[in-house]
């Protein structure tokens, strides 16, 4: 688990604005509207989990966080307002946030968070690889707001706020269940948000069933003999019905299964937690029958071998350290 922190208190006042912009760029959050003469004291505490989910606690004065960093990998971002007054703005959205509300959106879409007072926020950036199996139609995701007032959204807001309060003291083992719960609750909240905004993505009974099927598949990924019939039997439906559910989102069962296994292997190859496992052990861990087949599939998916990918991640970590 990678961790870092930053505070402008250690910089001369004349250098604080540039230092803050650099720190926020590291989070993929360009800023504007800073006071050059009397920049407010600002700080960041950031942890990156084994799955690659970034948790950042930000204390900052009035400013606008906006723009797009085009070199950022595909991800979903969230920002829960802990203290202060702010608003989320995009091409088709302009809403004030109250404490406990969550702004969200995909990286690559233009959006802005306007902090009108001094604010404390918890930013989370989750790679699509960690979330796509929980989202019914990830390509249809738009910038939006989740009210933290009740139901599942209140639980997600509470999870993020509690994580923010304990962020500096969390260990890898303690953060792991937070990752898993985050993916589950976010998927449910975004499904509800789609319904409230006029079905920005499919929200009918079939889509809800597809969501459950994906969760079932996720629990069975390590089984090398997993078949569409096994998944259908688990859900009490026919294999043909499972095929139709995937066809409805322009996908197939076999392609989805292979993609999820590759994504899980890629996460483990990048995680320090599994650094002692061999590449073969990792591929068998997620249901591949042979290391040679796995290596070919990994290269087809990601453009490099598993060995080269793991080496590049370790090189990046050494440079960052």
Residue, then its C-alpha position, 0 to 999 in steps of 0.5 A: x500500500x503506497x502512502x504519501x502526504x503533503x502540506x503547504x505549511x512547510x512552504x514559503x507563502x510565495x511558493x504555496x500556490x505552485x506547490x499545491x497545484x503540483x500536489x493536486x496534479x499528482x491526484x489527477x485534480x487540476x485546480x484554479x482560482x487560488x489566491x496568489x497573495x494569501x493562499x490558505x493552508x492546504x493539505x493532503x493525506x493519500x493512500x493507494x490500496x492493493x487494488x489500486x484504489x486511491x483514497x485522499x483526504x483533502x483540506x483546502x480553501x476556496x478554489x475550483x477543482x476542474x479540468x481533465x488530465x488526459x493521461x489518467x487511466x480510466x477510473x471512477x472518481x468520488x468526492x464526499x464533502x466532509x465540511x464546508x460548502x461546495x458544488x459539482x458542475x458539468x455540461x448537464x449538471x449544476x448542484x450544490x453539495x451538502x455535508x455527506x453528499x457524494x459527487x462522482x463521475x468517470x475520468x475523461x469527462x469534464x467536471x468541476x468541484x467549486x469550493x466556496x468556503x474552506x472545505x474538507x473532502x475525501x476523494x476516491x479514485x477507483x480504476x475501472x478494472x476494480x469496478x466494471x464488474x459491479x456496473x451494469x453499463x459502465x460506458x454510460x456513466x455520467x457526472x452526478x451527485x449522490x445524496x447522503x441522506x438515507x438508504x444505501x447512499x447513506x451507508x456509502x457516505x458513512x463508509x467514506x466519512x469513517x474511512x476519512x477519519x481513520x485514513x492516517x492509521x489504516x493498514x493494508x489488512x484493514x483497508x481490504x474490506x473497505x475496498x470490497x464494500x466500496x465496490x459493492x455499495x457504489x455499484x448499487x448507488x449508481x444503479x439507483x442514480x441511473x433510475x432517478x436521472x431517467x435511466x441514463x443506463x439500463x435499470x430494468x429487471x434484466x439489468x438488475x439480474x445481470x448485476x447479480x450474475x456478475x457478482x456470482x461470477x466474481x465469487x466463482x472466478x477461481x474455479x478453472x472449470x467454471x461454465x455458463x451452465x454452472x452460473x445459470x444453475x446458481x441463479x436458477x435460470x437457463x444458460x440461454x437466458x444468461x447468454x441473452x443478458x450478456x448479449x443485451x450489453x454487447x458482451x458474451x459470457x466467455x469474453x466477460x469471464x476471461x476479461x475478469x480473470x485477466x483483470x484480477x491477475x493484473x491487480x495481483x501482479x501489481x500488488x505488493x501484497x502478492x509480490x512473493x507469488x509467482x506468475x504461474x501461481x497468480x494465474x492458477x489462483x484466478x482460474x487459468x489452466x496453464x501459464x502459457x495460455x495465460x501469458x498469451x491472453x494477457x499480452x493480447x489484452x494489455x500489450x505486454x507479457x505478465x513478466x514485463x508488466x510486473x517489472x514495470x510496476x516495480x520500476x515505477x514504485x522504486x522511482x516513486x520511493 
